[in-house]
Amino acid sequence: MMTLKAVLFDLDDTLLWDDRSVEEAFAATCAEAAKQVNGLNPEELEASVRKEARSLYESFDTFPFTKMIGINPFEGLWANFTQGEDENFRKLEKLAPGYRTESWTRGLAGLGIEDRELGYKLGELFAAERRSRPYVYEETFRVLDELKGNYKLLLLTNGSPDLQKEKLAGVPKIAAYFDHIVISGEFGQGKPAAAIFNYALDLLEINAEEGIMIGDKLTTDILGSGSIGMRNIWINHHGLQSGDEIVPAYEVSRLQEILPIINNG
């Protein structure tokens, strides 16, 4: 086994607590909707909007691209898509405002409420609520502090360049820890593609055996790193079962548990 020289990190739901940001933004927006409409159930509205947003997002001809880059429908509800070279980002930039309005309008309609003006207001409110909630896990900086200086650090994140940079700007201390930041929307392919992992290796000037990937998604972080022969640690926040297809080298339930594994590596 080669000596470990570099640690590669996923961003969303690994260092940033994106799930919580999205959940709270939905809760705040749906609570506001309930103030505007008598008898509206906020939880039902959220479920309806999530469903409508997903099906609308999947109907766009940009969907294969967003899937490949790794941009989910709820990121689409607050992204502006102003950066990125690929022509699909220009299409998304045009689609985004209407997508926000339409997702919330259809979500309301699913509960029998026809109100496009309210749909527009809620779409804009959700984006603002999500922007105001840049959460990190309490152990994020403790872990990065311990690793910085002992290993090269690289951030490998799927997503739209403008949105991922905005997420990083919302927690200004994070970016400085990293020797390199690789965003799938800038590279042109997303995890689990071997190409983006090999690109990261080139930047770090290491072999696959000298790096370890930390992430919360089996289908991107763990599958992709494993495919090029890199060890990995799956952060299993929700106690999920891993199948037989994608097997992480290590599994932990929270970020700080990676430290003893890395220090023994």
CYANA upper distance limits for C-alpha pairs under 8 A (distance plus 0.5 A):
  1 MET  CA    209 GLU  CA      7.69
  2 MET  CA    209 GLU  CA      6.45
  2 MET  CA    210 GLU  CA      6.32
  3 THR  CA    209 GLU  CA      8.40
  3 THR  CA    210 GLU  CA      6.35
  3 THR  CA    265 GLY  CA      7.29
  4 LEU  CA    151 TYR  CA      8.29
  4 LEU  CA    209 GLU  CA      7.86
  4 LEU  CA    210 GLU  CA      4.98
  4 LEU  CA    211 GLY  CA      6.25
  4 LEU  CA    212 ILE  CA      7.98
  4 LEU  CA    262 ILE  CA      8.30
  4 LEU  CA    265 GLY  CA      6.29
  5 LYS  CA    151 TYR  CA      5.81
  5 LYS  CA    152 LYS  CA      6.80
  5 LYS  CA    206 ILE  CA      7.97
  5 LYS  CA    210 GLU  CA      5.76
  5 LYS  CA    211 GLY  CA      6.51
  6 ALA  CA    151 TYR  CA      5.45
  6 ALA  CA    152 LYS  CA      4.95
  6 ALA  CA    153 LEU  CA      6.21
  6 ALA  CA    154 LEU  CA      8.04
  6 ALA  CA    204 LEU  CA      7.87
  6 ALA  CA    206 ILE  CA      8.33
  6 ALA  CA    210 GLU  CA      6.95
  6 ALA  CA    211 GLY  CA      5.22
  6 ALA  CA    212 ILE  CA      7.15
  7 VAL  CA    151 TYR  CA      7.06
  7 VAL  CA    152 LYS  CA      6.84
  7 VAL  CA    153 LEU  CA      5.62
  7 VAL  CA    154 LEU  CA      6.96
  7 VAL  CA    211 GLY  CA      6.17
  7 VAL  CA    212 ILE  CA      5.64
  7 VAL  CA    213 MET  CA      6.66
  7 VAL  CA    214 ILE  CA      7.92
  8 LEU  CA    153 LEU  CA      6.43
  8 LEU  CA    154 LEU  CA      5.26
  8 LEU  CA    155 LEU  CA      6.27
  8 LEU  CA    156 LEU  CA      7.06
  8 LEU  CA    211 GLY  CA      7.54
  8 LEU  CA    212 ILE  CA      6.52
  8 LEU  CA    213 MET  CA      5.16
  8 LEU  CA    214 ILE  CA      6.56
  9 PHE  CA     14 THR  CA      7.94
  9 PHE  CA     15 LEU  CA      8.33
  9 PHE  CA    153 LEU  CA      8.14
  9 PHE  CA    154 LEU  CA      6.75
  9 PHE  CA    155 LEU  CA      5.38
  9 PHE  CA    156 LEU  CA      6.35
  9 PHE  CA    157 THR  CA      8.37
  9 PHE  CA    213 MET  CA      6.46
  9 PHE  CA    214 ILE  CA      5.41
  9 PHE  CA    215 GLY  CA      6.78
 10 ASP  CA     14 THR  CA      6.36
 10 ASP  CA     15 LEU  CA      7.68
 10 ASP  CA    155 LEU  CA      6.51
 10 ASP  CA    156 LEU  CA      5.74
 10 ASP  CA    157 THR  CA      5.84
 10 ASP  CA    213 MET  CA      8.25
 10 ASP  CA    214 ILE  CA      6.69
 10 ASP  CA    215 GLY  CA      5.53
 10 ASP  CA    216 ASP  CA      8.09
 10 ASP  CA    221 ASP  CA      7.63
 11 LEU  CA     15 LEU  CA      5.69
 11 LEU  CA     16 LEU  CA      6.39
 11 LEU  CA    155 LEU  CA      7.34
 11 LEU  CA    156 LEU  CA      7.56
 11 LEU  CA    157 THR  CA      6.11
 11 LEU  CA    215 GLY  CA      8.33
 12 ASP  CA     16 LEU  CA      5.58
 12 ASP  CA     17 TRP  CA      6.92
 12 ASP  CA     18 ASP  CA      6.00
 12 ASP  CA    157 THR  CA      8.06
 13 ASP  CA     17 TRP  CA      5.25
 13 ASP  CA     18 ASP  CA      5.87
 13 ASP  CA     19 ASP  CA      7.06
 13 ASP  CA    215 GLY  CA      8.45
 13 ASP  CA    216 ASP  CA      6.94
 14 THR  CA    214 ILE  CA      8.09
 14 THR  CA    215 GLY  CA      6.19
 14 THR  CA    216 ASP  CA      6.36
 14 THR  CA    235 ILE  CA      7.76
 14 THR  CA    255 LEU  CA      7.55
 15 LEU  CA    136 VAL  CA      6.55
 15 LEU  CA    137 TYR  CA      6.83
 15 LEU  CA    140 THR  CA      6.14
 15 LEU  CA    255 LEU  CA      8.36
 16 LEU  CA    134 PRO  CA      8.04
 16 LEU  CA    135 TYR  CA      6.37
 16 LEU  CA    136 VAL  CA      4.80
 16 LEU  CA    137 TYR  CA      6.78
 16 LEU  CA    140 THR  CA      8.44
 17 TRP  CA     21 SER  CA      7.16
 17 TRP  CA    134 PRO  CA      8.33
 17 TRP  CA    135 TYR  CA      5.74
 17 TRP  CA    136 VAL  CA      5.53
 17 TRP  CA    137 TYR  CA      6.38
 18 ASP  CA     22 VAL  CA      6.73
 18 ASP  CA    134 PRO  CA      8.25
 18 ASP  CA    135 TYR  CA      7.39
 19 ASP  CA     23 GLU  CA      6.59
 20 ARG  CA     24 GLU  CA      6.52
 20 ARG  CA    135 TYR  CA      7.94
 21 SER  CA     25 ALA  CA      6.63
 21 SER  CA    130 ARG  CA      6.57
 21 SER  CA    133 ARG  CA      5.96
 21 SER  CA    134 PRO  CA      7.14
 21 SER  CA    135 TYR  CA      6.94
 22 VAL  CA     26 PHE  CA      6.69
 22 VAL  CA     74 PHE  CA      8.19
 22 VAL  CA    130 ARG  CA      6.68
 23 GLU  CA     27 ALA  CA      6.68
 24 GLU  CA     28 ALA  CA      6.58
 24 GLU  CA    130 ARG  CA      8.23
 25 ALA  CA     29 THR  CA      6.61
 25 ALA  CA    126 PHE  CA      6.37
 25 ALA  CA    127 ALA  CA      8.45
 25 ALA  CA    129 GLU  CA      5.51
 25 ALA  CA    130 ARG  CA      5.52
 25 ALA  CA    133 ARG  CA      8.26
 26 PHE  CA     30 CYS  CA      6.43
 26 PHE  CA     46 GLU  CA      6.92
 26 PHE  CA    126 PHE  CA      7.08
 27 ALA  CA     31 ALA  CA      6.49
 27 ALA  CA     42 PRO  CA      7.74
 27 ALA  CA     43 GLU  CA      8.31
 27 ALA  CA     46 GLU  CA      8.10
 28 ALA  CA     32 GLU  CA      6.86
 28 ALA  CA    126 PHE  CA      8.37
 28 ALA  CA    129 GLU  CA      7.72
 29 THR  CA     33 ALA  CA      6.86
 29 THR  CA    122 LEU  CA      6.82
 29 THR  CA    125 LEU  CA      6.85
 29 THR  CA    126 PHE  CA      6.09
 29 THR  CA    129 GLU  CA      7.89
 30 CYS  CA     34 ALA  CA      6.75
 30 CYS  CA     42 PRO  CA      5.32
 30 CYS  CA     43 GLU  CA      7.92
 30 CYS  CA     45 LEU  CA      7.02
 30 CYS  CA     46 GLU  CA      6.98
 30 CYS  CA    122 LEU  CA      8.49
 31 ALA  CA     35 LYS  CA      7.06
 31 ALA  CA     42 PRO  CA      6.24
 32 GLU  CA     36 GLN  CA      7.10
 33 ALA  CA     37 VAL  CA      6.72
 33 ALA  CA     40 LEU  CA      7.96
 33 ALA  CA     42 PRO  CA      7.83
 33 ALA  CA    118 LEU  CA      8.49
 33 ALA  CA    122 LEU  CA      7.70
 34 ALA  CA     38 ASN  CA      7.00
 34 ALA  CA     39 GLY  CA      7.54
 34 ALA  CA     40 LEU  CA      5.57
 34 ALA  CA     41 ASN  CA      7.06
 34 ALA  CA     42 PRO  CA      6.64
 40 LEU  CA     45 LEU  CA      8.13
 41 ASN  CA     45 LEU  CA      6.83
 42 PRO  CA     46 GLU  CA      6.75
 43 GLU  CA     47 ALA  CA      6.81
 44 GLU  CA     48 SER  CA      6.61
 44 GLU  CA    111 LEU  CA      8.30
 45 LEU  CA     49 VAL  CA      6.53
 45 LEU  CA    107 GLY  CA      6.78
 45 LEU  CA    108 LEU  CA      7.03
 45 LEU  CA    111 LEU  CA      7.62
 46 GLU  CA     50 ARG  CA      6.54
 46 GLU  CA    107 GLY  CA      8.22
 47 ALA  CA     51 LYS  CA      6.72
 48 SER  CA     52 GLU  CA      6.65
 48 SER  CA    106 ARG  CA      8.50
 48 SER  CA    107 GLY  CA      5.24
 48 SER  CA    108 LEU  CA      7.86
 48 SER  CA    110 GLY  CA      6.75
 48 SER  CA    111 LEU  CA      8.09
 49 VAL  CA     53 ALA  CA      6.25
 49 VAL  CA    103 SER  CA      6.44
 49 VAL  CA    104 TRP  CA      6.17
 49 VAL  CA    106 ARG  CA      7.54
 49 VAL  CA    107 GLY  CA      4.61
 49 VAL  CA    108 LEU  CA      7.89
 50 ARG  CA     54 ARG  CA      6.62
 50 ARG  CA     74 PHE  CA      8.24
 50 ARG  CA    107 GLY  CA      8.21
 51 LYS  CA     55 SER  CA      6.85
 51 LYS  CA    107 GLY  CA      8.23
 52 GLU  CA     56 LEU  CA      6.50
 52 GLU  CA    103 SER  CA      6.18
 52 GLU  CA    104 TRP  CA      8.43
 52 GLU  CA    106 ARG  CA      6.81
 52 GLU  CA    107 GLY  CA      6.43
 53 ALA  CA     57 TYR  CA      6.44
 53 ALA  CA     73 PRO  CA      6.85
 53 ALA  CA     74 PHE  CA      7.97
 53 ALA  CA     99 TYR  CA      8.25
 53 ALA  CA    103 SER  CA      5.26
 53 ALA  CA    104 TRP  CA      8.21
 53 ALA  CA    107 GLY  CA      8.46
 54 ARG  CA     58 GLU  CA      6.66
 54 ARG  CA     73 PRO  CA      6.08
 54 ARG  CA     74 PHE  CA      8.45
 55 SER  CA     59 SER  CA      6.78
 56 LEU  CA     60 PHE  CA      7.37
 56 LEU  CA     99 TYR  CA      8.16
 56 LEU  CA    103 SER  CA      7.71
 57 TYR  CA     63 PHE  CA      7.13
 57 TYR  CA     73 PRO  CA      6.44
 57 TYR  CA     99 TYR  CA      8.27
 58 GLU  CA     63 PHE  CA      5.88
 59 SER  CA     63 PHE  CA      7.49
 62 THR  CA     66 THR  CA      6.74
 62 THR  CA     88 ASN  CA      6.66
 62 THR  CA     91 LYS  CA      7.88
 62 THR  CA     92 LEU  CA      7.65
 63 PHE  CA     67 LYS  CA      6.50
 64 PRO  CA     68 MET  CA      6.65
 65 PHE  CA     69 ILE  CA      6.62
 65 PHE  CA     88 ASN  CA      7.62
 66 THR  CA     70 GLY  CA      6.16
 66 THR  CA     71 ILE  CA      5.61
 66 THR  CA     72 ASN  CA      7.75
 67 LYS  CA     71 ILE  CA      6.75
 67 LYS  CA     72 ASN  CA      7.89
 68 MET  CA    189 GLN  CA      6.89
 68 MET  CA    190 GLY  CA      6.22
 68 MET  CA    191 LYS  CA      8.46
 69 ILE  CA    158 ASN  CA      6.49
 69 ILE  CA    159 GLY  CA      6.47
 69 ILE  CA    160 SER  CA      8.22
 69 ILE  CA    184 SER  CA      6.14
 69 ILE  CA    185 GLY  CA      6.36
 69 ILE  CA    188 GLY  CA      7.62
 69 ILE  CA    189 GLN  CA      5.96
 69 ILE  CA    190 GLY  CA      4.80
 69 ILE  CA    191 LYS  CA      7.95
 70 GLY  CA    158 ASN  CA      5.58
 70 GLY  CA    159 GLY  CA      5.85
 70 GLY  CA    184 SER  CA      8.11
 70 GLY  CA    190 GLY  CA      6.53
 70 GLY  CA    191 LYS  CA      7.96
 71 ILE  CA     75 GLU  CA      6.92
 71 ILE  CA     76 GLY  CA      7.73
 71 ILE  CA    158 ASN  CA      7.44
 71 ILE  CA    159 GLY  CA      5.43
 71 ILE  CA    160 SER  CA      7.12
 72 ASN  CA     76 GLY  CA      7.00
 73 PRO  CA     77 LEU  CA      7.14
 74 PHE  CA     78 TRP  CA      7.78
 75 GLU  CA     79 ALA  CA      6.41
 76 GLY  CA     80 ASN  CA      8.42
 76 GLY  CA     96 ALA  CA      7.27
 76 GLY  CA     99 TYR  CA      8.39
 76 GLY  CA    100 ARG  CA      8.29
 77 LEU  CA     96 ALA  CA      7.77
 77 LEU  CA     99 TYR  CA      7.64
 77 LEU  CA    100 ARG  CA      5.78
 77 LEU  CA    123 GLY  CA      7.84
 77 LEU  CA    126 PHE  CA      8.12
 77 LEU  CA    127 ALA  CA      6.97
 78 TRP  CA    100 ARG  CA      8.07
 78 TRP  CA    126 PHE  CA      7.80
 78 TRP  CA    127 ALA  CA      4.90
 78 TRP  CA    128 ALA  CA      8.27
 78 TRP  CA    130 ARG  CA      7.78
 78 TRP  CA    131 ARG  CA      8.32
 79 ALA  CA     96 ALA  CA      7.67
 79 ALA  CA    127 ALA  CA      8.39
 79 ALA  CA    160 SER  CA      8.45
 79 ALA  CA    162 ASP  CA      8.22
 79 ALA  CA    163 LEU  CA      6.36
 80 ASN  CA     92 LEU  CA      8.45
 80 ASN  CA     93 GLU  CA      6.28
 80 ASN  CA     96 ALA  CA      6.90
 80 ASN  CA     97 PRO  CA      8.49
 80 ASN  CA    162 ASP  CA      8.01
 80 ASN  CA    163 LEU  CA      8.03
 81 PHE  CA     89 PHE  CA      6.31
 81 PHE  CA     90 ARG  CA      7.80
 81 PHE  CA     92 LEU  CA      6.70
 81 PHE  CA     93 GLU  CA      5.36
 81 PHE  CA     96 ALA  CA      8.25
 81 PHE  CA    160 SER  CA      7.04
 81 PHE  CA    161 PRO  CA      8.15
 81 PHE  CA    162 ASP  CA      6.70
 81 PHE  CA    163 LEU  CA      7.74
 82 THR  CA     89 PHE  CA      7.73
 82 THR  CA     90 ARG  CA      7.95
 82 THR  CA     93 GLU  CA      6.66
 82 THR  CA    162 ASP  CA      6.80
 83 GLN  CA     89 PHE  CA      7.55
 83 GLN  CA    160 SER  CA      8.02
 83 GLN  CA    161 PRO  CA      6.36
 83 GLN  CA    162 ASP  CA      5.90
 84 GLY  CA     89 PHE  CA      6.63
 84 GLY  CA    160 SER  CA      7.70
 84 GLY  CA    161 PRO  CA      6.51
 84 GLY  CA    162 ASP  CA      8.19
 84 GLY  CA    185 GLY  CA      6.62
 84 GLY  CA    186 GLU  CA      6.17
 85 GLU  CA     89 PHE  CA      7.69
 85 GLU  CA    186 GLU  CA      7.59
 86 ASP  CA     90 ARG  CA      7.99
 86 ASP  CA    188 GLY  CA      8.06
 87 GLU  CA     91 LYS  CA      7.12
 88 ASN  CA     92 LEU  CA      6.61
 89 PHE  CA     93 GLU  CA      6.48
 90 ARG  CA     94 LYS  CA      6.95
 91 LYS  CA     95 LEU  CA      6.70
 92 LEU  CA     96 ALA  CA      6.27
 93 GLU  CA     97 PRO  CA      8.42
 95 LEU  CA     99 TYR  CA      6.43
 96 ALA  CA    100 ARG  CA      6.73
 97 PRO  CA    101 THR  CA      7.02
 98 GLY  CA    102 GLU  CA      6.33
 99 TYR  CA    103 SER  CA      6.38
100 ARG  CA    104 TRP  CA      7.05
100 ARG  CA    120 TYR  CA      7.75
100 ARG  CA    123 GLY  CA      5.41
100 ARG  CA    124 GLU  CA      7.76
101 THR  CA    105 THR  CA      6.49
101 THR  CA    116 ARG  CA      8.03
101 THR  CA    119 GLY  CA      5.88
101 THR  CA    120 TYR  CA      4.90
101 THR  CA    121 LYS  CA      8.21
101 THR  CA    122 LEU  CA      8.12
101 THR  CA    123 GLY  CA      5.68
101 THR  CA    124 GLU  CA      8.23
102 GLU  CA    106 ARG  CA      6.35
102 GLU  CA    116 ARG  CA      8.44
102 GLU  CA    119 GLY  CA      7.46
102 GLU  CA    120 TYR  CA      8.11
103 SER  CA    107 GLY  CA      6.49
103 SER  CA    119 GLY  CA      8.21
103 SER  CA    123 GLY  CA      8.13
104 TRP  CA    108 LEU  CA      6.64
104 TRP  CA    119 GLY  CA      5.24
104 TRP  CA    120 TYR  CA      7.64
104 TRP  CA    122 LEU  CA      7.04
104 TRP  CA    123 GLY  CA      6.42
105 THR  CA    109 ALA  CA      6.67
105 THR  CA    114 GLU  CA      7.80
105 THR  CA    115 ASP  CA      7.06
105 THR  CA    116 ARG  CA      5.84
105 THR  CA    118 LEU  CA      7.80
105 THR  CA    119 GLY  CA      4.63
105 THR  CA    120 TYR  CA      7.61
106 ARG  CA    110 GLY  CA      6.58
106 ARG  CA    119 GLY  CA      8.34
107 GLY  CA    111 LEU  CA      7.51
108 LEU  CA    112 GLY  CA      7.08
108 LEU  CA    113 ILE  CA      5.58
108 LEU  CA    114 GLU  CA      7.14
108 LEU  CA    115 ASP  CA      7.87
108 LEU  CA    119 GLY  CA      7.68
109 ALA  CA    113 ILE  CA      5.17
109 ALA  CA    114 GLU  CA      5.72
109 ALA  CA    115 ASP  CA      8.17
115 ASP  CA    119 GLY  CA      6.77
116 ARG  CA    120 TYR  CA      6.66
117 GLU  CA    121 LYS  CA      6.85
118 LEU  CA    122 LEU  CA      6.55
119 GLY  CA    123 GLY  CA      6.56
120 TYR  CA    124 GLU  CA      6.87
121 LYS  CA    125 LEU  CA      6.56
122 LEU  CA    126 PHE  CA      6.47
123 GLY  CA    127 ALA  CA      7.05
124 GLU  CA    128 ALA  CA      6.90
125 LEU  CA    129 GLU  CA      6.52
126 PHE  CA    130 ARG  CA      6.56
127 ALA  CA    131 ARG  CA      6.69
128 ALA  CA    132 SER  CA      6.79
129 GLU  CA    133 ARG  CA      7.27
130 ARG  CA    134 PRO  CA      8.28
134 PRO  CA    167 LYS  CA      7.25
134 PRO  CA    170 GLY  CA      6.03
134 PRO  CA    171 VAL  CA      6.96
135 TYR  CA    171 VAL  CA      8.29
136 VAL  CA    140 THR  CA      7.06
136 VAL  CA    171 VAL  CA      8.26
139 GLU  CA    143 VAL  CA      6.60
139 GLU  CA    255 LEU  CA      7.32
139 GLU  CA    256 GLN  CA      6.64
140 THR  CA    144 LEU  CA      6.80
140 THR  CA    255 LEU  CA      7.67
140 THR  CA    256 GLN  CA      8.24
141 PHE  CA    145 ASP  CA      6.33
141 PHE  CA    174 ILE  CA      8.29
142 ARG  CA    146 GLU  CA      6.84
142 ARG  CA    256 GLN  CA      8.49
143 VAL  CA    147 LEU  CA      6.93
143 VAL  CA    255 LEU  CA      8.11
143 VAL  CA    256 GLN  CA      6.60
143 VAL  CA    259 LEU  CA      7.60
144 LEU  CA    148 LYS  CA      6.35
144 LEU  CA    177 TYR  CA      7.42
146 GLU  CA    150 ASN  CA      8.42
147 LEU  CA    151 TYR  CA      6.52
148 LYS  CA    152 LYS  CA      7.76
148 LYS  CA    153 LEU  CA      7.65
148 LYS  CA    177 TYR  CA      7.06
152 LYS  CA    178 PHE  CA      8.13
152 LYS  CA    179 ASP  CA      6.94
152 LYS  CA    204 LEU  CA      7.66
153 LEU  CA    177 TYR  CA      7.65
153 LEU  CA    178 PHE  CA      5.52
153 LEU  CA    179 ASP  CA      6.04
153 LEU  CA    180 HIS  CA      7.49
154 LEU  CA    178 PHE  CA      5.92
154 LEU  CA    179 ASP  CA      6.32
154 LEU  CA    180 HIS  CA      5.36
154 LEU  CA    181 ILE  CA      6.34
154 LEU  CA    182 VAL  CA      8.06
154 LEU  CA    200 ALA  CA      8.06
154 LEU  CA    204 LEU  CA      8.27
155 LEU  CA    178 PHE  CA      7.04
155 LEU  CA    180 HIS  CA      6.84
155 LEU  CA    181 ILE  CA      5.20
155 LEU  CA    182 VAL  CA      6.53
156 LEU  CA    181 ILE  CA      6.74
156 LEU  CA    182 VAL  CA      5.43
156 LEU  CA    183 ILE  CA      6.72
156 LEU  CA    184 SER  CA      8.25
156 LEU  CA    200 ALA  CA      8.26
157 THR  CA    164 GLN  CA      8.22
157 THR  CA    181 ILE  CA      8.40
157 THR  CA    182 VAL  CA      6.78
157 THR  CA    183 ILE  CA      5.55
157 THR  CA    184 SER  CA      6.76
157 THR  CA    191 LYS  CA      8.44
158 ASN  CA    183 ILE  CA      6.26
158 ASN  CA    184 SER  CA      5.25
158 ASN  CA    185 GLY  CA      7.49
158 ASN  CA    190 GLY  CA      6.07
158 ASN  CA    191 LYS  CA      7.00
159 GLY  CA    163 LEU  CA      7.72
159 GLY  CA    164 GLN  CA      6.75
159 GLY  CA    183 ILE  CA      6.89
159 GLY  CA    184 SER  CA      6.27
159 GLY  CA    185 GLY  CA      6.14
159 GLY  CA    190 GLY  CA      8.30
160 SER  CA    164 GLN  CA      6.58
160 SER  CA    183 ILE  CA      7.93
160 SER  CA    184 SER  CA      7.82
160 SER  CA    185 GLY  CA      5.54
160 SER  CA    186 GLU  CA      8.25
161 PRO  CA    165 LYS  CA      6.56
161 PRO  CA    183 ILE  CA      6.73
161 PRO  CA    184 SER  CA      8.20
161 PRO  CA    185 GLY  CA      6.04
161 PRO  CA    186 GLU  CA      6.66
162 ASP  CA    166 GLU  CA      6.56
163 LEU  CA    167 LYS  CA      6.66
164 GLN  CA    168 LEU  CA      6.78
164 GLN  CA    183 ILE  CA      7.91
165 LYS  CA    169 ALA  CA      6.56
166 GLU  CA    170 GLY  CA      6.66
167 LYS  CA    171 VAL  CA      7.43
168 LEU  CA    172 PRO  CA      6.68
168 LEU  CA    174 ILE  CA      7.17
168 LEU  CA    175 ALA  CA      7.01
173 LYS  CA    177 TYR  CA      8.14
174 ILE  CA    178 PHE  CA      8.20
175 ALA  CA    181 ILE  CA      8.30
180 HIS  CA    203 LEU  CA      7.92
180 HIS  CA    204 LEU  CA      8.48
182 VAL  CA    186 GLU  CA      8.11
182 VAL  CA    187 PHE  CA      7.74
182 VAL  CA    200 ALA  CA      7.88
183 ILE  CA    187 PHE  CA      6.84
184 SER  CA    188 GLY  CA      6.33
184 SER  CA    189 GLN  CA      5.91
184 SER  CA    190 GLY  CA      5.14
184 SER  CA    191 LYS  CA      7.88
184 SER  CA    196 ILE  CA      7.99
185 GLY  CA    189 GLN  CA      7.32
185 GLY  CA    190 GLY  CA      7.78
187 PHE  CA    196 ILE  CA      7.69
189 GLN  CA    193 ALA  CA      7.16
189 GLN  CA    195 ALA  CA      8.02
189 GLN  CA    196 ILE  CA      7.02
190 GLY  CA    196 ILE  CA      7.10
191 LYS  CA    196 ILE  CA      7.14
191 LYS  CA    197 PHE  CA      8.06
191 LYS  CA    220 THR  CA      5.40
191 LYS  CA    221 ASP  CA      6.92
191 LYS  CA    224 GLY  CA      6.47
192 PRO  CA    196 ILE  CA      8.35
192 PRO  CA    197 PHE  CA      8.47
192 PRO  CA    219 THR  CA      7.36
192 PRO  CA    220 THR  CA      4.83
192 PRO  CA    221 ASP  CA      6.84
192 PRO  CA    222 ILE  CA      8.36
192 PRO  CA    223 LEU  CA      6.47
192 PRO  CA    224 GLY  CA      4.34
192 PRO  CA    225 SER  CA      7.84
193 ALA  CA    197 PHE  CA      7.60
193 ALA  CA    224 GLY  CA      6.46
194 ALA  CA    198 ASN  CA      6.62
194 ALA  CA    224 GLY  CA      6.44
194 ALA  CA    225 SER  CA      8.04
194 ALA  CA    227 SER  CA      7.27
194 ALA  CA    228 ILE  CA      6.90
195 ALA  CA    199 TYR  CA      6.58
196 ILE  CA    200 ALA  CA      6.79
197 PHE  CA    201 LEU  CA      6.84
197 PHE  CA    224 GLY  CA      7.59
197 PHE  CA    225 SER  CA      7.14
197 PHE  CA    228 ILE  CA      8.06
198 ASN  CA    202 ASP  CA      6.78
198 ASN  CA    228 ILE  CA      8.19
199 TYR  CA    203 LEU  CA      6.87
200 ALA  CA    204 LEU  CA      6.74
201 LEU  CA    205 GLU  CA      6.31
201 LEU  CA    206 ILE  CA      5.96
201 LEU  CA    207 ASN  CA      6.93
201 LEU  CA    208 ALA  CA      7.28
202 ASP  CA    206 ILE  CA      7.21
206 ILE  CA    210 GLU  CA      6.51
206 ILE  CA    211 GLY  CA      7.71
207 ASN  CA    211 GLY  CA      7.61
208 ALA  CA    212 ILE  CA      8.49
208 ALA  CA    228 ILE  CA      7.15
208 ALA  CA    229 GLY  CA      6.35
208 ALA  CA    230 MET  CA      5.26
208 ALA  CA    231 ARG  CA      8.40
209 GLU  CA    229 GLY  CA      7.19
209 GLU  CA    230 MET  CA      5.89
209 GLU  CA    231 ARG  CA      7.39
210 GLU  CA    230 MET  CA      8.21
211 GLY  CA    230 MET  CA      6.76
211 GLY  CA    231 ARG  CA      7.43
212 ILE  CA    230 MET  CA      6.52
212 ILE  CA    231 ARG  CA      5.43
212 ILE  CA    232 ASN  CA      5.54
212 ILE  CA    233 ILE  CA      7.90
213 MET  CA    221 ASP  CA      7.41
213 MET  CA    222 ILE  CA      7.86
213 MET  CA    225 SER  CA      6.95
213 MET  CA    230 MET  CA      7.74
213 MET  CA    231 ARG  CA      7.00
213 MET  CA    232 ASN  CA      4.97
213 MET  CA    233 ILE  CA      6.74
214 ILE  CA    221 ASP  CA      7.67
214 ILE  CA    232 ASN  CA      6.35
214 ILE  CA    233 ILE  CA      5.49
214 ILE  CA    234 TRP  CA      6.77
214 ILE  CA    235 ILE  CA      7.76
215 GLY  CA    221 ASP  CA      5.91
215 GLY  CA    222 ILE  CA      7.53
215 GLY  CA    232 ASN  CA      8.42
215 GLY  CA    233 ILE  CA      7.12
215 GLY  CA    234 TRP  CA      5.98
215 GLY  CA    235 ILE  CA      6.34
216 ASP  CA    221 ASP  CA      7.59
216 ASP  CA    234 TRP  CA      6.03
216 ASP  CA    235 ILE  CA      5.15
216 ASP  CA    236 ASN  CA      6.56
216 ASP  CA    237 HIS  CA      7.87
217 LYS  CA    221 ASP  CA      6.03
217 LYS  CA    222 ILE  CA      7.10
217 LYS  CA    234 TRP  CA      7.62
217 LYS  CA    235 ILE  CA      8.32
218 LEU  CA    222 ILE  CA      5.24
218 LEU  CA    223 LEU  CA      6.42
218 LEU  CA    234 TRP  CA      7.50
218 LEU  CA    242 SER  CA      8.31
218 LEU  CA    246 ILE  CA      7.02
218 LEU  CA    248 PRO  CA      8.14
219 THR  CA    223 LEU  CA      5.86
219 THR  CA    224 GLY  CA      8.08
219 THR  CA    246 ILE  CA      7.94
220 THR  CA    224 GLY  CA      6.13
221 ASP  CA    225 SER  CA      6.63
222 ILE  CA    226 GLY  CA      6.38
222 ILE  CA    232 ASN  CA      6.68
222 ILE  CA    233 ILE  CA      7.93
222 ILE  CA    234 TRP  CA      7.20
222 ILE  CA    246 ILE  CA      7.66
222 ILE  CA    247 VAL  CA      8.11
222 ILE  CA    248 PRO  CA      6.53
223 LEU  CA    227 SER  CA      6.57
223 LEU  CA    246 ILE  CA      6.48
223 LEU  CA    247 VAL  CA      8.45
224 GLY  CA    228 ILE  CA      7.45
225 SER  CA    229 GLY  CA      7.07
225 SER  CA    230 MET  CA      5.63
225 SER  CA    231 ARG  CA      7.37
225 SER  CA    232 ASN  CA      7.21
226 GLY  CA    230 MET  CA      5.79
226 GLY  CA    231 ARG  CA      6.89
226 GLY  CA    232 ASN  CA      7.59
226 GLY  CA    248 PRO  CA      8.17
231 ARG  CA    248 PRO  CA      8.31
231 ARG  CA    249 ALA  CA      6.36
232 ASN  CA    248 PRO  CA      6.55
232 ASN  CA    249 ALA  CA      5.96
232 ASN  CA    250 TYR  CA      6.89
233 ILE  CA    248 PRO  CA      6.69
233 ILE  CA    249 ALA  CA      6.65
233 ILE  CA    250 TYR  CA      5.14
233 ILE  CA    251 GLU  CA      5.97
233 ILE  CA    252 VAL  CA      7.58
233 ILE  CA    258 ILE  CA      7.69
234 TRP  CA    248 PRO  CA      6.53
234 TRP  CA    249 ALA  CA      8.41
234 TRP  CA    250 TYR  CA      6.73
234 TRP  CA    251 GLU  CA      5.25
234 TRP  CA    252 VAL  CA      6.74
235 ILE  CA    251 GLU  CA      6.61
235 ILE  CA    252 VAL  CA      5.59
235 ILE  CA    253 SER  CA      5.92
235 ILE  CA    254 ARG  CA      6.37
235 ILE  CA    255 LEU  CA      7.11
236 ASN  CA    240 LEU  CA      7.02
236 ASN  CA    251 GLU  CA      7.25
236 ASN  CA    252 VAL  CA      6.51
236 ASN  CA    253 SER  CA      5.39
236 ASN  CA    254 ARG  CA      7.61
237 HIS  CA    253 SER  CA      5.72
237 HIS  CA    254 ARG  CA      6.78
238 HIS  CA    253 SER  CA      8.23
239 GLY  CA    253 SER  CA      7.78
242 SER  CA    246 ILE  CA      7.49
242 SER  CA    247 VAL  CA      7.32
243 GLY  CA    247 VAL  CA      7.68
252 VAL  CA    257 GLU  CA      6.54
252 VAL  CA    258 ILE  CA      7.48
253 SER  CA    257 GLU  CA      7.81
254 ARG  CA    258 ILE  CA      8.36
257 GLU  CA    261 ILE  CA      8.01
258 ILE  CA    262 ILE  CA      6.68
259 LEU  CA    263 ASN  CA      6.49
260 PRO  CA    264 ASN  CA      6.65
261 ILE  CA    265 GLY  CA      6.74
